[in-house]
Amino acid sequence: MRRLERYPVEGPNSLWQVYRTVSRWKAVRNFIFIQLARYCPELRVKNWIYRHVLGMRVGKTTSFALMVMVDVFFPERITVGSNSIIGYNSTILTHEYLIQEYRLGDVHIGDGVMIGANVTILPGVTIGDGAVVAAGSVVHRDVPANARVGGNPLRELGSD
């Protein structure tokens, strides 16, 4: 089960009201630095941007592959443990703007986790230590430690 904070809105859909929930300055600043990190080939520089500019908690020797997209509005709600790999073009979201509400949820990725390419991680989930998420998956629920999961909908893949 995802752990989400729900905030109802009145009037037009919640995305039209986004700048009531996050400042324009923060969104633009975060967008610029996220784009720099997405294309940066140097892992230490990427992790420095994530930690010191965006406020994410990123463990030692964690690697973000090329084109990883972290949440633009609330990156500080992302925690990634040590020695994990976030695969090419993956997306980590901590917000959902819907018609009548918006939702926020922290994302916790444990130590030694392998996230394949093109994975989408939705708000409010925890991925346990040593888990493996197959390429192209949508992580819509918690993943236990050492689990091997994949697909959409997400399911256990068993052991090798």
BAPA-172053 format. One record per residue: residue in three letters; residue number from 0; x, y, z of N, C-alpha, C in turn; chain. Coordinates in steps of 0.2 Angstrom, whole numbers. Layout:
BEGIN
   residuo   num     npx     npy     npz    capx    capy    capz     cpx     cpy     cpz   cadena
       ALA   NUM       X       Y       Z       X       Y       Z       X       Y       Z        A
...
# end
This chain:
BEGIN
   residuo   num     npx     npy     npz    capx    capy    capz     cpx     cpy     cpz   cadena
       MET     0       4      -6       0       0       0       0       4       6       0        A
       ARG     1       3      11      -4       7      17      -5       5      22       1        A
       ARG     2       9      25       4       8      30       9       8      37       6        A
       LEU     3       2      40       5       1      46       2      -3      51       6        A
       GLU     4      -1      57       6      -5      63       9      -9      65       3        A
       ARG     5     -16      66       5     -21      68       0     -23      75       2        A
       TYR     6     -23      80      -4     -25      86      -3     -31      88      -8        A
       PRO     7     -37      89      -6     -42      90     -11     -42      97     -13        A
       VAL     8     -44      98     -19     -44     105     -22     -51     107     -25        A
       GLU     9     -53     113     -25     -59     115     -28     -57     120     -34        A
       GLY    10     -62     120     -39     -61     123     -45     -58     119     -50        A
       PRO    11     -53     122     -54     -51     118     -60     -46     112     -57        A
       ASN    12     -44     108     -61     -40     102     -59     -34     104     -55        A
       SER    13     -31     100     -51     -26     102     -47     -20     104     -50        A
       LEU    14     -18     102     -56     -12     104     -60     -13     112     -62        A
       TRP    15     -19     114     -63     -20     121     -64     -18     125     -58        A
       GLN    16     -18     122     -52     -17     125     -46     -10     124     -43        A
       VAL    17      -5     121     -47       1     118     -45       5     124     -41        A
       TYR    18       5     130     -43       9     135     -40       6     137     -33        A
       ARG    19       1     135     -31      -1     136     -24       2     131     -19        A
       THR    20       5     125     -22       8     120     -18      15     120     -18        A
       VAL    21      18     123     -24      25     124     -24      27     130     -28        A
       SER    22      32     134     -26      34     140     -29      36     139     -36        A
       ARG    23      35     144     -40      37     144     -47      45     144     -47        A
       TRP    24      48     148     -42      55     148     -42      58     142     -41        A
       LYS    25      55     138     -36      58     131     -34      57     127     -40        A
       ALA    26      52     127     -43      50     123     -49      56     124     -55        A
       VAL    27      57     130     -56      61     132     -62      69     130     -60        A
       ARG    28      71     132     -54      77     130     -51      78     123     -51        A
       ASN    29      74     119     -49      74     112     -48      75     109     -56        A
       PHE    30      70     111     -60      70     109     -67      77     110     -70        A
       ILE    31      80     116     -69      87     117     -72      92     112     -69        A
       PHE    32      92     111     -63      97     107     -60      96      99     -61        A
       ILE    33      90      97     -62      88      91     -64      90      89     -71        A
       GLN    34      89      94     -75      91      93     -82      99      93     -83        A
       LEU    35     103      97     -79     110      96     -79     112      89     -76        A
       ALA    36     109      87     -71     111      80     -68     109      75     -73        A
       ARG    37     103      75     -77     101      70     -81     107      69     -87        A
       TYR    38     110      74     -89     115      73     -94     122      73     -92        A
       CYS    39     123      74     -86     130      74     -83     133      67     -83        A
       PRO    40     139      66     -86     142      59     -86     145      58     -79        A
       GLU    41     147      63     -75     151      62     -69     146      60     -63        A
       LEU    42     147      54     -60     142      52     -55     143      56     -48        A
       ARG    43     149      58     -47     150      62     -41     146      69     -41        A
       VAL    44     147      72     -47     143      79     -48     136      78     -48        A
       LYS    45     133      72     -51     126      71     -51     124      71     -44        A
       ASN    46     127      66     -40     125      65     -33     126      72     -29        A
       TRP    47     131      76     -30     132      82     -27     125      87     -28        A
       ILE    48     123      87     -34     117      91     -36     111      88     -32        A
       TYR    49     110      81     -33     105      78     -29     105      80     -22        A
       ARG    50     110      79     -19     111      80     -11     110      88      -9        A
       HIS    51     115      92     -12     116      99     -10     111     104     -13        A
       VAL    52     109     103     -19     105     107     -22      97     105     -22        A
       LEU    53      96      99     -23      89      97     -23      87      94     -16        A
       GLY    54      91      93     -11      89      90      -5      87      83      -4        A
       MET    55      89      79      -9      88      72      -9      93      69      -4        A
       ARG    56      91      63      -1      96      59       3      98      53      -1        A
       VAL    57     105      54      -3     108      49      -8     114      46      -4        A
       GLY    58     114      39      -4     119      35      -1     126      35      -5        A
       LYS    59     131      33      -1     137      32      -4     137      27     -10        A
       THR    60     141      29     -15     142      25     -21     136      23     -25        A
       THR    61     130      27     -24     124      26     -28     125      29     -34        A
       SER    62     122      26     -39     123      28     -46     117      29     -50        A
       PHE    63     116      35     -53     110      37     -57     113      37     -64        A
       ALA    64     110      33     -68     111      33     -75     109      39     -79        A
       LEU    65     111      39     -85     110      45     -89     102      45     -90        A
       MET    66     100      51     -90      93      53     -91      88      51     -86        A
       VAL    67      90      49     -80      85      48     -74      82      55     -72        A
       MET    68      75      54     -72      71      60     -70      68      60     -63        A
       VAL    69      71      64     -59      68      64     -52      62      69     -51        A
       ASP    70      58      69     -46      53      73     -46      55      81     -46        A
       VAL    71      52      85     -50      54      92     -51      51      96     -45        A
       PHE    72      45      94     -42      42      99     -37      44      97     -30        A
       PHE    73      46      90     -28      47      88     -22      53      83     -21        A
       PRO    74      59      85     -24      64      80     -24      67      78     -17        A
       GLU    75      66      83     -13      68      82      -6      64      76      -2        A
       ARG    76      59      73      -5      55      68      -3      58      61      -5        A
       ILE    77      64      61      -8      67      55     -11      73      53      -7        A
       THR    78      73      47      -5      79      44      -1      81      38      -5        A
       VAL    79      88      38      -7      91      32     -10      97      30      -6        A
       GLY    80      97      23      -4     102      20       0     109      20      -3        A
       SER    81     113      17       0     120      16      -3     121      11      -8        A
       ASN    82     125      12     -13     127       7     -18     121       4     -22        A
       SER    83     116       8     -23     111       7     -28     112      10     -34        A
       ILE    84     108       7     -39     109       9     -46     102      11     -49        A
       ILE    85     101      17     -51      94      19     -54      96      19     -62        A
       GLY    86      92      15     -65      93      14     -72      91      19     -77        A
       TYR    87      94      19     -83      93      24     -88      86      26     -89        A
       ASN    88      85      32     -90      78      35     -91      73      33     -86        A
       SER    89      74      31     -80      69      30     -75      67      36     -72        A
       THR    90      61      36     -69      57      42     -66      55      40     -59        A
       ILE    91      57      45     -55      55      44     -48      50      50     -46        A
       LEU    92      44      48     -44      39      54     -43      37      54     -36        A
       THR    93      36      60     -33      34      60     -26      27      64     -26        A
       HIS    94      24      66     -32      18      69     -32      14      66     -38        A
       GLU    95       7      67     -37       2      66     -42      -3      71     -42        A
       TYR    96      -4      75     -47      -9      80     -48     -15      77     -52        A
       LEU    97     -20      76     -48     -26      73     -51     -32      78     -52        A
       ILE    98     -38      76     -54     -43      81     -56     -45      84     -49        A
       GLN    99     -47      81     -44     -50      84     -38     -45      84     -32        A
       GLU   100     -39      82     -33     -35      82     -27     -27      81     -30        A
       TYR   101     -23      83     -26     -16      81     -27     -13      77     -21        A
       ARG   102      -8      72     -23      -6      68     -18       2      68     -18        A
       LEU   103       4      68     -11      12      68     -10      14      62      -6        A
       GLY   104      19      59      -8      22      53      -4      29      52      -5        A
       ASP   105      32      51       1      40      50       1      41      43      -3        A
       VAL   106      47      43      -6      50      37     -10      56      35      -6        A
       HIS   107      56      29      -4      62      26       0      65      20      -5        A
       ILE   108      71      21      -7      74      15     -10      80      13      -6        A
       GLY   109      81       7      -4      85       4       0      93       4      -2        A
       ASP   110      97       0       1     104      -1       0     104      -7      -5        A
       GLY   111     109      -6     -10     110     -12     -15     104     -13     -19        A
       VAL   112     100      -8     -21      94     -10     -25      96      -8     -32        A
       MET   113      94     -13     -37      95     -12     -44      88     -10     -47        A
       ILE   114      88      -4     -50      82      -2     -54      84      -2     -61        A
       GLY   115      80      -6     -65      82      -6     -72      80       0     -76        A
       ALA   116      81       0     -83      80       6     -87      72       7     -88        A
       ASN   117      71      13     -88      64      15     -90      59      13     -85        A
       VAL   118      61      13     -78      56      11     -73      53      17     -71        A
       THR   119      46      17     -69      43      23     -66      41      21     -59        A
       ILE   120      43      25     -54      42      24     -47      37      29     -44        A
       LEU   121      31      27     -42      26      31     -40      27      34     -33        A
       PRO   122      24      39     -31      24      42     -24      22      37     -19        A
       GLY   123      25      37     -13      23      34      -7      25      27      -7        A
       VAL   124      30      24     -11      33      17     -11      39      17      -7        A
       THR   125      41      11      -5      47       9      -2      50       3      -6        A
       ILE   126      56       3      -8      59      -3     -11      64      -5      -6        A
       GLY   127      64     -11      -4      68     -14       1      75     -15      -1        A
       ASP   128      80     -16       4      87     -17       2      88     -23      -2        A
       GLY   129      92     -23      -7      94     -29     -11      89     -30     -16        A
       ALA   130      83     -27     -17      78     -28     -22      80     -27     -29        A
       VAL   131      77     -30     -34      79     -29     -41      72     -28     -44        A
       VAL   132      72     -22     -48      66     -20     -52      68     -21     -59        A
       ALA   133      64     -25     -63      65     -26     -70      64     -20     -74        A
       ALA   134      67     -19     -80      67     -13     -84      59     -13     -87        A
       GLY   135      57      -6     -87      51      -5     -90      45      -6     -85        A
       SER   136      46      -7     -79      41      -8     -73      38      -2     -71        A
       VAL   137      32      -2     -68      29       3     -64      28       1     -57        A
       VAL   138      32       4     -53      32       2     -46      26       6     -42        A
       HIS   139      21       3     -41      15       6     -38      13       4     -31        A
       ARG   140      18      -1     -29      17      -3     -22      24      -5     -19        A
       ASP   141      24      -6     -12      30      -7      -9      33     -14     -12        A
       VAL   142      40     -14     -12      44     -20     -14      48     -22      -8        A
       PRO   143      47     -29      -6      51     -31       0      58     -32      -2        A
       ALA   144      62     -32       4      69     -33       3      71     -39      -1        A
       ASN   145      76     -39      -5      78     -45      -9      73     -48     -14        A
       ALA   146      68     -44     -15      63     -47     -20      65     -45     -27        A
       ARG   147      63     -49     -32      64     -48     -39      57     -47     -42        A
       VAL   148      56     -40     -44      49     -39     -47      50     -36     -54        A
       GLY   149      44     -36     -57      44     -32     -64      37     -32     -67        A
       GLY   150      36     -28     -72      30     -28     -76      26     -22     -74        A
       ASN   151      20     -22     -77      14     -17     -76       8     -21     -77        A
       PRO   152       4     -23     -72       6     -22     -65      12     -26     -62        A
       LEU   153      15     -23     -57      21     -26     -54      19     -32     -51        A
       ARG   154      24     -37     -52      23     -44     -49      29     -47     -47        A
       GLU   155      29     -52     -43      36     -55     -41      38     -59     -47        A
       LEU   156      45     -59     -48      47     -63     -54      51     -70     -52        A
       GLY   157      51     -71     -45      55     -77     -43      62     -76     -43        A
       SER   158      66     -81     -41      73     -81     -40      76     -84     -47        A
       ASP   159      83     -82     -47      86     -84     -53      89     -91     -52        A
# end
